[in-house]
Amino acid sequence: MIDDYAGLRVLDVSQGFAGPYCGAILARGGASVVKVEPPTGDWARTIGGSLDGHTAFSLVPNVGKRAICIDGTKPEGRNILAELAKSADIVIQNFRPGVVERLQIADAQLRPRNPDLIYVSILGFGPGPYENRPATDTIIQGFTGMMVMNRDGQGTPRRIGMLAVDTAAGIYAAQQVGAALYKRLSGRGGRHIKISLVEVAAAFQAMPILDAAMHRDRSSPPLSVPIGTFATSDGHINLSCVSNAMFQGICRALGKSDWIEDPRFASEGGRLEHAREITAEVVDILLTRPSAHWIRAFEEQDVLCGLVQDYQAFLGDSHVRGLGVTATLDGGAFEGLPVTLLPGTAAPDTRVPTPPRLGHHTREILIEHGYSQTAIDRLVEGRTVIEAK
């Protein structure tokens, strides 16, 4: 982790992935991030296979945070939330409309006491007719055309198999926090950052959305020919042609030197017109040799190509190990498991603490905010706050 945000105090009351991932980016940048959870815990702890109170869904967006568990349905719990928010530089929330007002931590309720506050609201559909609709990554992928963009060969819409929208939302939100911090540093006060998952998905898909509009009345052509993922005799490779010189290199690697002299293929436009013919033959030829053979052959011709690997092969690659793109979790049931680092923060052999259990730092955080041991004991006994078991 780095210390660029050292000294910043972040109160993260968000759940799931999008909001917490924004908080995790700030935490990995050195900010002190307090993650607030209800007595039932962040629901991300139960999505997917659970182990020792965590899933991959909850581990990744909570690295580097401290955890406190507060029952916000109780008046004393709401008072604690307000007290924590009072001393925060940044508050992150992703509740449906009306919830933060009931919890007494809405931007309008906090800003009079802290005009420099940076308040991050990650919304589902955002303001408008659909603002009260529940929104998840999958729902937004379907709503914004992402699943159609990712349709299979038969035209069936497909969800991208990771939390693409939620992840992008966390990144975009963290970027906006950086801009807001600069604004505040220049003496222009705080800011209420509002980001909806719909806006995120639209921004994330800027290129395919524009491409679809440019080719509304006809099928969008391939970016180039040949291009795509191709099967070999023992796996798959990616191949891209982005110039006439590269096409000639592909021809030589494939043993199709006659294509170089073929006037039909002399330009990108001509190759696009004959894309089906070229691609069909490339498919047949690549099936005759293993991936390693083709990678060597294409690299010798300075052609864009690459292996298609699973995560195990990727993490085991000597180049990847040298880059130091992963750290290992330290402690508990997750000891030694890999967690990827943020770009620009690579550090070989880094170990990071396993994200906290529910209520792991409850007492510690309350003491920092002026609560006595006796007062905390009373809050624990009344289950207004909960400590880790």
Secondary structure as GFF3:
##gff-version 3
##sequence-region A 1 389
A	DSSP	beta_strand	9	12	.	.	.	ID=ss1
A	DSSP	alpha_helix	18	28	.	.	.	ID=ss2
A	DSSP	beta_strand	32	37	.	.	.	ID=ss3
A	DSSP	three_ten_helix	43	46	.	.	.	ID=ss4
A	DSSP	alpha_helix	56	59	.	.	.	ID=ss5
A	DSSP	three_ten_helix	60	62	.	.	.	ID=ss6
A	DSSP	beta_strand	66	70	.	.	.	ID=ss7
A	DSSP	alpha_helix	75	86	.	.	.	ID=ss8
A	DSSP	beta_strand	90	93	.	.	.	ID=ss9
A	DSSP	alpha_helix	99	103	.	.	.	ID=ss10
A	DSSP	alpha_helix	107	110	.	.	.	ID=ss11
A	DSSP	three_ten_helix	111	113	.	.	.	ID=ss12
A	DSSP	beta_strand	118	123	.	.	.	ID=ss13
A	DSSP	alpha_helix	137	143	.	.	.	ID=ss14
A	DSSP	alpha_helix	146	149	.	.	.	ID=ss15
A	DSSP	alpha_helix	164	185	.	.	.	ID=ss16
A	DSSP	beta_strand	191	196	.	.	.	ID=ss17
A	DSSP	alpha_helix	197	204	.	.	.	ID=ss18
A	DSSP	alpha_helix	206	214	.	.	.	ID=ss19
A	DSSP	beta_strand	227	231	.	.	.	ID=ss20
A	DSSP	beta_strand	236	240	.	.	.	ID=ss21
A	DSSP	alpha_helix	244	254	.	.	.	ID=ss22
A	DSSP	alpha_helix	258	261	.	.	.	ID=ss23
A	DSSP	three_ten_helix	263	265	.	.	.	ID=ss24
A	DSSP	alpha_helix	268	273	.	.	.	ID=ss25
A	DSSP	alpha_helix	275	286	.	.	.	ID=ss26
A	DSSP	alpha_helix	291	300	.	.	.	ID=ss27
A	DSSP	beta_strand	304	307	.	.	.	ID=ss28
A	DSSP	alpha_helix	311	316	.	.	.	ID=ss29
A	DSSP	alpha_helix	318	323	.	.	.	ID=ss30
A	DSSP	beta_strand	326	330	.	.	.	ID=ss31
A	DSSP	three_ten_helix	332	334	.	.	.	ID=ss32
A	DSSP	beta_strand	338	340	.	.	.	ID=ss33
A	DSSP	beta_strand	351	353	.	.	.	ID=ss34
A	DSSP	alpha_helix	362	368	.	.	.	ID=ss35
A	DSSP	alpha_helix	373	381	.	.	.	ID=ss36
A	DSSP	beta_strand	385	386	.	.	.	ID=ss37
###
